[in-house]
Each structure stands twice: as structure tokens, then as C-alpha cells.
Amino acid sequence: MSVLDNFRDWKHFLGERVQAAKQAGMESELINQAAYQIGDYLASQVDPKNEEERLLKELWDSGDEEQQRTLASLMVKMVENESGVRQ
């Protein structure tokens, strides 16, 4: 089973990776850039596995690059807030 099959698992996975990046000293800007690149890859290469992923893909596809970067940043912030990761 992939972490993409369940949105809760995906958020947990992403939260762990954000936390590890912060603990390794990665700056927030680099984390947000990586989130944008991952989002761009997922939107273009991976079929949504659930309703949440379909919504995110529709939002991603509807936005321009700046809006996509904002969406990626918001995803990072969401998992930081849920996992207690501090910026």
C-alpha cells in the first residue's frame, strides 16, 4: 500500500519529511521549493487515489505557478501545524 492511497497517511508521511528536513537544518524556503517540485510531479505524473488528492490536483491545475507555490507552501504549513513542527 502506498502513502498516496490514504490522504491521512500522505499527510503523516509529508509531516515526517518536513520535520526531518527542519531537524537537518534545511531552510523553510528550500522545503517549500521541494514541496512545489513534488506537487508539480504528482499533478503531472500520478493519478489521484482519493477525493482529497483529486481536489488538490484540480486546484493545482487551475492555478498559475505562483498559486501552485502557495498551495505547496500551505500543504507544508498544514502538516507542520498537525505534527507540531515549528518553523
GROMACS elastic network, one bead per residue, 0.5 to 0.9 nm:
[ bonds ]
;  ai    aj funct       b0    kb
    1     4     6  0.82580   500
    1     5     6  0.67789   500
    2     5     6  0.54319   500
    2     6     6  0.79007   500
    2     9     6  0.86957   500
    2    10     6  0.86833   500
    3     6     6  0.61745   500
    3     7     6  0.76067   500
    3     8     6  0.85064   500
    3     9     6  0.53406   500
    3    11     6  0.86455   500
    3    12     6  0.87503   500
    3    13     6  0.70141   500
    4     7     6  0.64585   500
    4     8     6  0.89912   500
    4     9     6  0.72080   500
    4    10     6  0.55440   500
    4    48     6  0.80584   500
    4    49     6  0.65460   500
    4    50     6  0.83718   500
    4    53     6  0.83694   500
    5     9     6  0.77610   500
    5    10     6  0.78067   500
    5    48     6  0.85496   500
    5    49     6  0.54410   500
    5    50     6  0.68880   500
    6     9     6  0.52889   500
    6    10     6  0.63124   500
    6    11     6  0.88419   500
    6    49     6  0.75583   500
    6    50     6  0.70357   500
    7    11     6  0.61852   500
    7    12     6  0.85600   500
    7    49     6  0.85916   500
    7    50     6  0.72383   500
    7    51     6  0.86895   500
    7    52     6  0.66327   500
    7    53     6  0.72225   500
    8    11     6  0.51772   500
    8    12     6  0.62001   500
    8    13     6  0.85743   500
    9    12     6  0.50500   500
    9    13     6  0.60311   500
    9    14     6  0.85096   500
   10    13     6  0.50366   500
   10    14     6  0.60417   500
   10    15     6  0.84391   500
   11    14     6  0.50645   500
   11    15     6  0.59567   500
   11    16     6  0.85678   500
   11    75     6  0.84915   500
   11    78     6  0.85109   500
   11    79     6  0.61454   500
   11    82     6  0.87994   500
   12    15     6  0.50217   500
   12    16     6  0.62063   500
   12    17     6  0.86938   500
   12    79     6  0.72931   500
   12    82     6  0.86970   500
   12    83     6  0.78357   500
   13    16     6  0.52409   500
   13    17     6  0.63775   500
   13    18     6  0.87529   500
   14    17     6  0.51089   500
   14    18     6  0.61500   500
   14    19     6  0.85593   500
   14    75     6  0.88008   500
   14    76     6  0.77586   500
   14    79     6  0.68636   500
   15    18     6  0.51141   500
   15    19     6  0.60850   500
   15    20     6  0.85586   500
   15    76     6  0.75244   500
   15    78     6  0.85746   500
   15    80     6  0.61603   500
   15    82     6  0.79025   500
   15    83     6  0.62741   500
   15    85     6  0.79275   500
   16    19     6  0.51072   500
   16    20     6  0.61332   500
   16    21     6  0.85996   500
   16    79     6  0.85835   500
   16    83     6  0.80337   500
   17    20     6  0.50562   500
   17    21     6  0.61003   500
   17    22     6  0.86133   500
   18    21     6  0.50860   500
   18    22     6  0.62100   500
   18    23     6  0.86053   500
   18    31     6  0.71075   500
   18    76     6  0.72326   500
   18    79     6  0.79832   500
   18    80     6  0.73683   500
   18    85     6  0.79616   500
   19    22     6  0.51782   500
   19    23     6  0.61505   500
   19    24     6  0.85892   500
   19    80     6  0.76167   500
   19    83     6  0.83827   500
   19    84     6  0.89927   500
   19    85     6  0.60088   500
   19    86     6  0.84610   500
   20    23     6  0.50638   500
   20    24     6  0.61349   500
   20    25     6  0.87161   500
   20    26     6  0.88436   500
   21    24     6  0.50646   500
   21    25     6  0.64575   500
   21    26     6  0.53528   500
   21    27     6  0.82308   500
   21    31     6  0.73110   500
   22    25     6  0.50501   500
   22    26     6  0.51443   500
   22    27     6  0.69449   500
   22    28     6  0.76765   500
   22    31     6  0.82674   500
   22    85     6  0.83899   500
   22    86     6  0.85639   500
   22    87     6  0.78476   500
   23    26     6  0.73970   500
   26    29     6  0.83504   500
   26    30     6  0.65928   500
   26    31     6  0.68558   500
   27    30     6  0.54420   500
   27    31     6  0.64760   500
   27    32     6  0.88229   500
   27    87     6  0.89738   500
   28    32     6  0.61087   500
   28    33     6  0.85361   500
   28    87     6  0.71782   500
   29    32     6  0.51213   500
   29    33     6  0.61510   500
   29    34     6  0.86528   500
   30    34     6  0.61481   500
   30    35     6  0.85242   500
   31    34     6  0.51066   500
   31    35     6  0.61447   500
   31    36     6  0.86432   500
   31    73     6  0.85118   500
   31    76     6  0.79794   500
   32    36     6  0.61750   500
   32    37     6  0.86838   500
   32    69     6  0.76012   500
   32    70     6  0.88478   500
   32    72     6  0.65504   500
   32    73     6  0.53418   500
   32    74     6  0.89390   500
   32    76     6  0.69660   500
   33    36     6  0.50814   500
   33    37     6  0.63244   500
   33    38     6  0.86708   500
   33    69     6  0.76995   500
   33    72     6  0.82063   500
   33    73     6  0.83064   500
   34    37     6  0.50760   500
   34    38     6  0.61206   500
   34    39     6  0.84566   500
   34    72     6  0.87840   500
   35    38     6  0.50790   500
   35    39     6  0.59597   500
   35    40     6  0.84701   500
   35    69     6  0.81914   500
   35    72     6  0.54314   500
   35    73     6  0.70440   500
   35    75     6  0.80315   500
   35    76     6  0.71778   500
   36    39     6  0.50104   500
   36    40     6  0.60422   500
   36    41     6  0.85481   500
   36    68     6  0.70276   500
   36    69     6  0.55534   500
   36    70     6  0.85356   500
   36    71     6  0.81165   500
   36    72     6  0.51276   500
   36    73     6  0.75296   500
   37    40     6  0.50792   500
   37    41     6  0.61735   500
   37    42     6  0.86081   500
   37    69     6  0.89693   500
   37    72     6  0.86889   500
   38    41     6  0.50720   500
   38    42     6  0.60740   500
   38    43     6  0.84901   500
   38    72     6  0.86050   500
   39    42     6  0.51088   500
   39    43     6  0.59793   500
   39    44     6  0.85442   500
   39    57     6  0.86858   500
   39    60     6  0.80530   500
   39    68     6  0.81359   500
   39    69     6  0.88468   500
   39    71     6  0.88200   500
   39    72     6  0.65948   500
   40    43     6  0.52070   500
   40    44     6  0.62414   500
   40    45     6  0.84218   500
   40    60     6  0.80510   500
   40    68     6  0.81711   500
   41    44     6  0.53294   500
   41    45     6  0.57105   500
   41    46     6  0.75181   500
   42    45     6  0.52828   500
   42    47     6  0.77950   500
   42    48     6  0.84738   500
   42    57     6  0.82442   500
   43    46     6  0.62173   500
   43    47     6  0.77137   500
   43    48     6  0.82510   500
   43    56     6  0.83679   500
   43    57     6  0.55510   500
   43    58     6  0.87127   500
   43    60     6  0.70603   500
   43    61     6  0.74957   500
   44    47     6  0.82869   500
   44    57     6  0.87787   500
   46    49     6  0.86344   500
   47    53     6  0.86131   500
   47    54     6  0.83180   500
   48    51     6  0.76064   500
   48    52     6  0.82097   500
   48    53     6  0.50753   500
   48    54     6  0.52074   500
   48    55     6  0.87684   500
   48    56     6  0.87822   500
   48    57     6  0.73788   500
   49    52     6  0.83897   500
   49    53     6  0.64334   500
   49    54     6  0.74414   500
   50    53     6  0.54390   500
   50    54     6  0.62907   500
   50    55     6  0.88143   500
   51    55     6  0.62079   500
   51    56     6  0.86715   500
   52    55     6  0.51287   500
   52    56     6  0.62561   500
   52    57     6  0.86359   500
   53    56     6  0.50100   500
   53    57     6  0.60808   500
   53    58     6  0.85518   500
   54    57     6  0.50950   500
   54    58     6  0.61693   500
   54    59     6  0.86120   500
   55    58     6  0.50969   500
   55    59     6  0.61580   500
   55    60     6  0.84947   500
   56    59     6  0.50660   500
   56    60     6  0.59724   500
   56    61     6  0.84888   500
   56    71     6  0.85747   500
   57    61     6  0.59565   500
   57    62     6  0.84046   500
   58    61     6  0.51405   500
   58    62     6  0.60386   500
   58    63     6  0.87085   500
   59    62     6  0.50976   500
   59    63     6  0.63213   500
   59    67     6  0.89834   500
   59    68     6  0.81127   500
   59    71     6  0.82455   500
   60    63     6  0.54412   500
   60    64     6  0.80160   500
   60    65     6  0.88358   500
   60    67     6  0.78213   500
   60    68     6  0.56191   500
   60    71     6  0.74339   500
   61    64     6  0.78886   500
   61    68     6  0.82615   500
   62    67     6  0.87884   500
   62    68     6  0.87349   500
   63    66     6  0.76250   500
   63    67     6  0.52044   500
   63    68     6  0.58180   500
   64    67     6  0.53068   500
   64    68     6  0.61457   500
   64    69     6  0.86818   500
   65    69     6  0.61293   500
   65    70     6  0.85794   500
   66    69     6  0.51061   500
   66    70     6  0.62721   500
   66    71     6  0.86992   500
   67    71     6  0.61678   500
   67    72     6  0.86269   500
   68    72     6  0.61774   500
   68    73     6  0.85353   500
   69    72     6  0.50716   500
   69    73     6  0.61169   500
   69    74     6  0.85484   500
   70    73     6  0.50087   500
   70    74     6  0.60796   500
   70    75     6  0.86234   500
   71    74     6  0.50122   500
   71    75     6  0.62451   500
   71    76     6  0.87468   500
   72    75     6  0.51158   500
   72    76     6  0.64292   500
   72    77     6  0.87207   500
   73    76     6  0.51165   500
   73    77     6  0.62032   500
   73    78     6  0.85850   500
   74    78     6  0.59621   500
   74    79     6  0.86579   500
   75    78     6  0.50219   500
   75    79     6  0.63672   500
   75    80     6  0.85524   500
   76    79     6  0.54079   500
   76    80     6  0.61243   500
   76    81     6  0.86389   500
   77    81     6  0.60899   500
   77    82     6  0.85784   500
   77    85     6  0.89639   500
   77    87     6  0.87807   500
   78    81     6  0.52021   500
   78    82     6  0.62065   500
   78    83     6  0.86149   500
   79    83     6  0.59067   500
   79    84     6  0.81466   500
   79    85     6  0.78840   500
   80    83     6  0.53023   500
   80    84     6  0.56833   500
   80    86     6  0.66298   500
   80    87     6  0.78675   500
   81    84     6  0.52492   500
   81    85     6  0.64116   500
   81    86     6  0.78047   500
   82    85     6  0.78158   500
   83    86     6  0.89841   500
